[in-house]
Amino acid sequence: MPIAAIDRLRPEMVKRHVSEVARGPRGFLRQYRKAGGRFSKLSPYWRRRRNNFVKRHLAQARNNREKLWDPKKKRYSRRGLALVAWAYDPKRFRRNEVKKTDLWGYAGLLLVGAWLIWRV
């Protein structure tokens, strides 16, 4: 996520008291700025911290069936803003989610494979 997009949402983060640690002087956003807004140039420590944060919060959002982005209000939830503070765009979350049909398709493929093996 570009630094400019994160900076546009910074006033809302401050107003809603979101990700104070990530926005702090020793936080992720400072490191992300030093890396020029490029994930690949972050140190392995910060890449790992960011990935773990994103993974943990996406799992919690999925389990609680939270909306990270409200298209009607055109506004992020608090958790969505926290993900933005860690350079992750929550609008992508719905597109990357695995659909039940995809899982059944994979299970169906396994069943067909097992049937072919059994048949031989």
Sequence and secondary structure as in RCSB ss.txt:
>XXXX:A:sequence
MPIAAIDRLRPEMVKRHVSEVARGPRGFLRQYRKAGGRFSKLSPYWRRRRNNFVKRHLAQARNNREKLWDPKKKR
YSRRGLALVAWAYDPKRFRRNEVKKTDLWGYAGLLLVGAWLIWRV
>XXXX:A:secstr
  HHHHHHHHHHHHHTT  HHHHSTTSHHHHHHHTTT GGGS HHHHHHHHHHHHHHHHHHHHTT  SEETTTTE
E HHHHHHHHTT  GGGHHHHS  HHHHHHHHHHHHHHHHHHHH 
